[in-house]
Structure formats: C-alpha cells, structure tokens
Amino acid sequence: MAETAGWAGTKDIDLYARAAAAGFQAVITNDTKQMARPLEVTAIAESGLHRIEYRHNHKHGGLVGLGAAVATVCAGLPHALTELERATGQLLISLTSIDPSHQSRLRIVDPSTLPPKHWPTAGSA
C-alpha cells in the first residue's frame, strides 16, 4: 500500500493515520512484531483501521517463503473479509500460516512401486 500510495518510507506510526485519513478500512501486514511496540499499537488503535497480519516464515526463504506467504493470504483473506463485513468495531486478525514444508505440500506416488488403480503394468497388454 505504501508504495502504490506514494508513501514509501513512511513510518508505521504515521502510516496508520494517513491510511485512515485517505479512506482505507484495513491494513494487511507481515510485521508480526508490530503489536509488541507500544507506539505502533497506539497508532493502530487510534486509526480505527482493521489490521490483518500474515506470517512470512523467513526460514523458508526464496520462492518457498514467498509462495507460503501468498498462499496464506489467498486462503485466509476471504474469511477475514467476511469477518470484517460483520464487524461492528475494529478487528485485529492473524491469518494462519500455510505449512510450506515439502512433506506437507506434496503427495508423490511412484507408479513403478505403488501403481494406482488401472495403471498399466509392464506385463499387461
């Protein structure tokens, strides 16, 4: 948001007030430490903006980390927006992270050792 609004470099403390003044209703962030900083928490509360947080797991960097972050937002955002439509006041939402581990994201079948039903085998015609 900050880059597209021409607010690049704006401190989070000022960003929330500017976003509220510009008519935004929510902020999506991956700054999970923001809620531990008293001045930023005050800025969020005073802005009245909804805050939607997603985690970016830095141990899974590169495309895996980016993919997990995008998947987390894509999977969780529709549910978050439904909650915001029902909200009568400010909400703070944390999206549950998608597990980007190899074992969690893939199911691999080797048909030479575990052929699926109806899989042709070397001896069948």
N, C-alpha and C positions, 0 to 999 in steps of 0.2 A: 504494500500500500504506500509506504513512504516514498519509494522510488517513483511510482506512477503518479503520485500526487505532487511531486516536486519537493518532497520533504526529506530527501536523503540526508543523513547526518543528524536528523532531529533526535534529541534525547527522548527516551521513552516517557519521562516525566512530562515533557511538553507535548509529545505525540498524542497522548490520550485526549488532552484538552483540545488540540487542533482538530483531531478526528471528530470529536463530538460537535464542535462548532461548525464543521463542514457538513454535518448531517449524517455521518456514519452511525450505524447502530451497533456494530460489533468489530472486534479486532481478533484476528487469528494470528497466533504467535507460537514459535517453538522455544521461547525463552522460559524454560521451566524454573529458573531461579528468580524470576521477576517477583513472585509472590512472597519471597523471603526478604525483599528490600522494602523497608518501611515507606520511603518516599514514593516509590513506584506503586505500592499498594494504595496509598492515599490518592495518588493521581488517578488510578483505575476507579476507585470508589467514587471520587468526585466527578469523574467524567460521566458516570451512569452507563457507560458502554458495556455490552456483554463482552466477556473475554473467553475465547476458545483457544485452548492450548493443546498442542500435539507434541509428542516427544520425537526428537531426532536422535536415534541411537548412534553416537559417534564411533562406537567400536566396530560398527558395520559401515565403514566409510564408502566412498565412491558410489557406484551405481546401486549397490545393495542398500546402503543407507538412504540414498535418495528415493529409491523405489519403495522402501518401507515407509518413509515419511509421506510420500504421495498416496500410497495405499491406505495409510492410516487416516489421512484427511478425506480421501474419497469414500471410504467405508463409513466413517463416523459423522461427516458433515451433514448428510441428510437427516440423521437422527437428532443432531444438535439443532438444526434449523427448525425441526418440528417442536422441540422443547422451547425454542425462542418464540415461536408463534403463540405458544400457550402461556408464556411468562407474563407475570404482572409486575415484575421488577427486574432488576439487574441480575444476571446469572454469570457464574464462573464455571466453565465447562472444560473438563480434561478428556480428550479423546484417548481411548485405549489403543496402545500401540499394536501394530501388526508384527508378529514374530517373523523376522526376516531370515531365520536360520535355514540352512539347506534342508534339514530334516523336516522342518515344518512346512516349507513351501513346495516341496516336490514329492511325488509318488512315482517311483521308477520301477518299471517291470521289464525284465529281460526275458523276452519270449522264448529264448533257447533253453532256459532253465525253468520257467514258470509260464507256459503258454496260456493265453486267455482262451476261454471257451470259443470253439470254432476256428482256432488258429491252425493253419495248415502246418503239418509236420513234414519232415524230410521224407518219411516213409509213406505218406499218404498221396493219393493221386487225385 
